[in-house]
Amino acid sequence: MVPVTERSNGRPDARRAQVRRHRRERQIIVFGVLIIVLAFTSLYFAGVYKGDVEGPFSQPFVTPEGAFESDITLVCPPPDTSPMAHKNVGVRILNGTEVQGLAGSVSSVLEERNYLVVSTTNWGRTYGDSVRIYFGEDGVRQAYTVARNFDAEVDLVLDNREGTLVDIVLGEEYAASGSMRSELDPELDNDSFLAANAECLPVSVVEPEPAPRTLPVNPLDADESDASASPEPSASQS
């Protein structure tokens, strides 16, 4: 007896074949839609994770990086940089001691070496160490160029001043036993690269100290529009 679901020639019933075909088509459509949804979902959450797309959650997936913190305050000199021509370095010399004429004697030496001495004066307080040099972000190379002249230990301090003016503060240790290097000293070789004598950081990540409220005008700076900058007269005890 021939089954009712098959023709006598053994071929599947046309209705069953049609049902199977429709079932396969539905499966293809369902799986295709699922694959597309999964692909878009993956792309969306990848964008949220990277921060390119705003997500539906208030808490971000990626924890923001904290502010950079370090105990290092020394600014590194520009890499592979030689000293500046002395005529392009403007300095102010401040006497942080009770020794009369200390700033004037250093000024004479630096002027002989073609540095531009903008002014000499007394510092507002006593400085107990040897030599401290203050400079702004634009005066890093200038500061390192000047620092090489001192045989004593030099403390290089970044502040938030504008321009390239360098302040040299002379302290009690310098007055007692400090000296300036001879021009023939190998440390003053203009073909050598500027280098830090301790661990340092790029100027962009060092927190600057507050600069003096008034600074003398540095003729070497192109922009002299700061109304707060005014020349300071030389003090008699410098």
Summary of the structure (lengths in Angstrom):
residues: 238
radius of gyration: 36.9
end to end distance: 128.0
largest distance: 132.2
contacts: 608
relative contact order: 0.16
helix: 31%
strand: 15%
